[in-house]
Amino acid sequence: MKVLGISASPRKNKSNTLLLLKQAFSPIEKKVFQTEIVHLCDLKIEFCRHCETCHNRIMDCPIKDDANPLIKKMLENDGIIFASPVYIDNIPGY
């Protein structure tokens, strides 16, 4: 089985978010699951332009960024753990 961790912290390896994500992976890795961590700050993801192409053709977005490969990677995994920092009482909106 494969589990994907998605970290939304812009601080990458210096973040408490990554530290907590690794803690969540600790019991998973002991059960011989494959794990992978993706840092959203390493990806180029554009804002949606509301063209509704994805509504007409599933998984077909005219924006050529890193969102489609990330979605495909998410679908290939058996589990996903989302980790995000909390700034001013809310998760960041980038």
C-alpha positions as CSV (number, residue, x, y, z in Angstrom):
1,M,0.0,0.0,0.0
2,K,1.1,3.6,-0.7
3,V,0.4,6.7,1.4
4,L,1.1,10.2,0.1
5,G,1.8,13.1,2.4
6,I,1.1,16.6,1.1
7,S,2.8,19.4,3.0
8,A,1.5,23.0,2.5
9,S,4.2,24.7,4.5
10,P,6.4,27.2,2.7
11,R,9.2,26.4,5.1
12,K,9.7,22.9,3.8
13,N,12.3,21.0,5.9
14,K,12.4,23.7,8.6
15,S,8.7,23.5,9.3
16,N,6.8,22.0,12.3
17,T,4.2,20.9,9.7
18,L,6.8,18.5,8.1
19,L,7.8,17.3,11.6
20,L,4.2,16.4,12.4
21,L,3.7,14.8,9.0
22,K,6.8,12.6,9.6
23,Q,5.4,11.7,13.0
24,A,2.1,10.6,11.3
25,F,4.1,8.5,8.9
26,S,6.1,6.8,11.7
27,P,3.5,4.0,12.5
28,I,2.7,3.7,8.8
29,E,6.3,3.0,7.7
30,K,6.6,0.3,10.4
31,K,3.8,-1.6,8.6
32,V,5.9,-1.6,5.4
33,F,3.8,0.9,3.6
34,Q,5.4,3.0,0.9
35,T,5.4,6.7,1.8
36,E,6.1,9.9,-0.1
37,I,6.0,13.5,0.8
38,V,5.2,16.3,-1.6
39,H,5.8,19.9,-0.8
40,L,3.3,22.2,-2.4
41,C,5.8,25.1,-2.4
42,D,7.9,23.1,-4.9
43,L,5.0,22.9,-7.4
44,K,3.7,25.5,-9.8
45,I,0.0,25.5,-9.4
46,E,-2.1,28.2,-11.1
47,F,-5.4,29.5,-10.0
48,C,-8.5,28.0,-11.6
49,R,-9.9,30.2,-14.4
50,H,-13.4,28.8,-14.2
51,C,-13.5,27.7,-17.8
52,E,-15.4,24.6,-16.8
53,T,-13.4,22.3,-19.2
54,C,-13.0,19.9,-16.3
55,H,-16.8,19.7,-16.0
56,N,-17.1,18.6,-19.6
57,R,-14.1,16.3,-19.7
58,I,-13.0,14.8,-16.4
59,M,-9.3,15.3,-15.5
60,D,-8.8,17.6,-18.6
61,C,-7.6,21.1,-17.6
62,P,-6.2,23.5,-20.1
63,I,-3.9,25.0,-17.5
64,K,-0.6,23.2,-17.9
65,D,0.9,23.3,-14.4
66,D,1.8,20.8,-11.7
67,A,-1.8,20.2,-10.5
68,N,-2.6,17.4,-13.0
69,P,0.5,15.3,-12.1
70,L,-0.3,15.9,-8.4
71,I,-3.9,14.7,-8.9
72,K,-2.7,11.6,-10.7
73,K,-0.2,10.9,-8.0
74,M,-3.0,11.3,-5.4
75,L,-5.2,8.8,-7.3
76,E,-2.4,6.2,-7.4
77,N,-2.1,6.2,-3.6
78,D,-4.2,4.2,-1.1
79,G,-4.1,7.0,1.4
80,I,-3.4,10.7,1.6
81,I,-2.4,12.8,4.6
82,F,-2.7,16.6,4.3
83,A,-0.5,18.7,6.5
84,S,-0.9,22.5,6.7
85,P,0.4,25.2,9.0
86,V,-2.0,27.4,10.8
87,Y,-1.4,31.1,10.5
88,I,-3.6,33.6,12.3
89,D,-6.1,31.0,13.3
90,N,-6.6,29.6,9.8
91,I,-4.8,27.6,7.1
92,P,-3.0,29.6,4.4
93,G,-4.9,30.2,1.1
94,Y,-2.1,29.9,-1.4
